[in-house]
Each structure stands twice: as structure tokens, then as C-alpha cells.
Amino acid sequence: MSSILTNGAAISALQTLRAISADLGETQRMVSSGLRVDVAADNAAYWSISTTMRADRMAVSAVADALGLGAAKTDTAYSGMNAVIDVLAEFKAKLVAAKEDGVDKAKVQAELEQLKAQVQGISTSSSFNGQNWLNTNIEQIYDIETNRASVISSFVRSPSGVSTGTMDVHLDKISLFNSTGGGLLQADPRDVKTLGGMRSLGSSSTWSGSPTVYHTETSTEWMHPRGDSGDNASFNMSFPDGAPLDFNTPGAEIKFDLILDKEYDPSALTGAYGELYDLPGPYDPGYSAASLTITKATVDAYNASWGGIVSTNEQFADLLNSLLSPHGASVSGRFTKEDPPGSNKFVRDPVTMLISTRQIHGNGNYVEIANLSSVGVSTGGLLNRYDYGDRGSGIALRFEQFTLHIDGDNADGVEVDFRFSVNGAPATTHNFNRTYINDLLGKDTGTVETAEEMVTLLKSLIDPDWPNTIIEVSASDPNYIIVKSDPSVDRKWGPSTSIGFSNIVVSIEPIPAMNFLNIDIEQNPGAVDLYIDYIEVASQRVVAGASILGSLSMRIDMQTEFTAKLMAATDRGVGRLVDADMNEASTRLKALQTQEQLAIQSLSIANASTENVIQLFR
């Protein structure tokens, strides 16, 4: 039916044309932009993902640039390290040549100075973009928070947010020279020295037990744990060689008194020595044996084959020992002497005898011969004499300030372990570190600055296991710390008394104590061997540093390759989400253009039928 009010065919044709035009416009946009999802309205989820990933891809691209910068810094430092290794090899060759007799060490030193300058020049010039890993200015080079150099290696997105990954290198492992010390060619500034007096420096490794090696600028020495032990009361006597004691003479005899193990009265002593030997009274007078007599009967009772004649010091010592041993003393006459002196050849000593206490009469340690007399024979070397043993259960520590420093990734810093014992009791193990000192003394420096602070430290460690040990600053000299067994509960003297530290281990020792730039064979010609050893060790440290840089360079190359692949993968992933299929879009575009022409013709036909109706009213 035809209507003068509504042209249904035209309306239908127009709607078709509009739909085709909309599809055609969308397809033309896809063809021109290449994107299936161009704005959020196209596909909100895909548009959001693609936008975020494009931003991440830009961040990854920045990481690739940072890796290139890091590779340049690493290669620069590595080249410098390799050059220094070559110079050090030449340096060592010069030192070896300096050992030859007749070599002018002053001229060799001049060559060494040039090589030193070359090493310095390499280290200062190994810089890229203002970054120098071989010549640093780090206040605490052993602090992993301040000695870290980083290369950006990755960009990471996770449910909790975004972050960047880094490749870290700790400059204490590769820096040759640092402004505050600690470089590979410098002394380690963390020297704890005597640990506040707990140990002392000596040139021999045999002075005391468990010493630790300690390097100085010009020598290798040893740190010995401080300790002491008591000595036994004794004294020497000289037998008259070649003048036998003939007791066959009527009335021949030797008579004397023996006094043993009386306590020592130290009240006359002063200073730190007096504090160590302090012993409250009253004092035990010890044991006395009066009028001990040697006659022919005494000799015959001991050995009748001698015929009443004592011919040697060994015989007389044996005779005295049999007489005095029940009272608590001992006598020996079996000694050797070097003859001739310096020959390292030893023969029997025909003169020397030694008398000592066996300390069976209490806490004292004492031996005395008194009221000596003889008739018809000589005294055989006996003499009026006495000797006190030593009390070894006290030591005076000369305090020296020290600091336990930061130590890399050890959060508690440098650590010290040691053992402590009194009077031969089983030793107890103790340890402390930088954190312990700071917590105990309320500090943040790890430094024990005064003798009073050292007393606080030692008491906190030792008191729980050794409550009868006194630790205090010396009243007579504030530079010393007295460590001793409490004499109010321990009055013992003699060889059974002892006190001391042992097995002291510092976690960073041994440490380099020499500076490469201070090597001087002209001023220290006797230290050439030490310098050669040092250069060998220093070279190995530099080689280890170069190895670290080589490993870092390899990892940077691997990460750079991975980053390039990651960017390509991101591009492909985003493309799959939002890129248009151009083959499909172009084909659809042609089809829609054809449909549009047909729709226009359809609309034209629909409008033409309406014109026929209008003709009826003309």
C-alpha cells in the first residue's frame, strides 16, 4: 500500500544506509590506524591492558639504556683493573731484582715510584660519566649500604605494584684507593690493635699460646693473648765440684732449718704491681723443720756404698731430697750446660743444684734454708737463702682505645671471640661485636674509648662465669685495668695459679696493614721480602676484583639480550590484543563500499515511488 504520510521503503533504505555507513567508518578507522582497539570505548579491558603494557615497554626500554650505561662503567673499571694487574707484575719483578747483591736500591726505588704513579693514574682515570669505581670517596667503605654501586637491570610489575631490579657491586671488593682507606692497595683501617689490652704485640710466635699473625708496615709480628701464671719458690745452689764432702771425719755434720710455704706480705708493694699482689692479713707463717742434720749416719742410711763420702752434686741432691721430701721440699742436681758456650753442645753440669717447695702446707709458696752451720765438712753449696713463689692469678692490662667497625653484610659488625680461665679451671668461651658494644655502652660508633668502658665490657662478659674475679681500673695508674682472682676467697700462690685470655679470634684478621704507595726499599732495605709477599697478596686481591667486574659484565650482557627479547615479546603481546587484521579489514572495507552504493540506489528507488503518488494531485 502507498501512503502520503509515510514512505516505509525510504525509511528502511535510510536505516540500512546509516548502518552501512557506520560500519564503513569503523572499518576505515581500523585500516587507517591499524588498530582494532584504539580507544577505551572499543574494548575497555583490552585498551587498559595495552595502555599499561605500552608504558611498561617504555620503562623496559629505559632499562635497556641503563644497562648500556652500566656496561660502559663496568668495562671502564675492568680495563683499569687489567692495566693495574700488569703494572703490579712489573712492580714485583723490580722488587725481586732488588734482592740481588750490589743492586742500587735507590735507583730501583725511583723506578718503583714511577710504577706507583702509573697505578694511581690508572685508578683516577678509570671513570665513565663521572663514576669511578677504582678511586672512591666512601666514609664507611665496609658498610654495604654505602659501598654499593648499582646498575638498573629490570622493571618489574607485580600485584603489589611496580619496582626496579638492580645488579649490585660492593666497591670494597674493587676499589683500589679510597679516601678513608680500605682500598685493595691500602691498609685496612679497622685495626683493633691490642683490643683494649687483652693482647700484646710480640715478634715471636712462641711467646704465648694461640697467638695470631699481625702485619705492620715493615714486618710480620704476632698478637699474644694476655695472661700470667705463678712460679714456684726455688733457688739454685752450687756444689763444690772436685771437693767431696767427707763425713768420715769425727763430728762432721751439716745442720740447718727448713721453712716452707709461709704467705707473702705484699703491703710494701706499690703501684699496679701492689694491686695485683694484694693479699689481706693475717699471714700464715708456714711450716718449719728445725735442726735438720746430715752426718755419716745419714749418708750411710741413704747409700752405704758411698762410704760416708758425697762426691758429686747429683749425689748430694739425692741425699738432700731424701731428707727434705717428707717435709715438703725437693732438691735436684741433674742439669746440663752448654760447653763451650754457643756451641749447642751440652754436657752434665757438675755444680748446679736446685731446691724448691712442693707446696703441701697451705696457700703460701716459699722455701728457705736458715741457721746453716757445718762442722768438719763444707756446706756442700747449701746457703742461707729464701725465695717466694709468684701469684699468677692477676694481670694488668694497658688500655688502648679500639673500635669494632662495620663488616659488610654482617649486621652486627666485626666480632671477637676469646676464652678466659683462672687457676687452670676449664676455660669459658665469650664473644662480643660492634652491636654488643653499642647496646652495652649506649653508643653507635662501636668504640671503647676509656678504661672504665673496657671494665664495663669485660665485667659483662666474664662476671657471670667467674664471679670471684675482680676487674677494675687501677687506682695507681688509670691507664691500666686490673684483672685478678679475688684474694679474699683465693689466697693461693705459686705454679697452680694462673689467669688469662686465650684463643682470641677477630673475625676480619689478619688484615692488610701496608699501603702500596708507602713501599720504600731505600728506607727499608730489610723489608724487601715482606714487600714481595705483600705485592703477591695485593695482586691476588686485584685479580679477584677484576673477576667480580668480569662476572658483572657477563651478567649485564645476558640481561641486555633478555631485555631486548622482553621488549619484542611485549610488542607482540600488545599487538595480539589491539592490532587490526589488515587483510580482513581491507576486504570488509570493499564490501561495505559496495553495500553503501546499493543502499544509496535503494533509497533513490524508494523516493521515486513516492513521486508517482504526488503526480495524482497535479
Secondary structure by P-SEA (a helix, b strand, c coil): ccccccaaaaaaaaaaaaaaaaaaaaaaaaaaaccccccccccaaaaaaaaaaaaaaaaaaaaaaaaaaaaaaaaaaaaaaaaaaaaaaaaaaaaaaaacccccaaaaaaaaaaaaaaaaaaaaacccccccccccccccccccccccccccccccccccccccccccccccccccccccccccccccccccccccccbbbbcccccccbbbbbbcccbbbbbbccbbbbbcccbbbbcccccccccccccccccbbbbccccccccccccaaaaaaccccccccccccccccccaaaaaaaccccccccccaaaaaaaaaaaccccbbbbbcbbbbbcccccccccccccbbbbbbccccccccccccccccccccccccccccbbbbbbccbbbbbbbbbbbcccccccccbbbbbccccccccbbbbbccaaaaaaaacccccccccaaaaaaaaaaccccccccccccccccccccccccccccccccccccccccccccccccccccccccccccccccccaaaaaaaaaaaaaaaaaaaaaaaaaaaaaaaaaaaaaaaaaaaaaaaaaaccccaaaaaaaaaaaaaaaaaaaaaaaaaaaaaaaaaaaaac
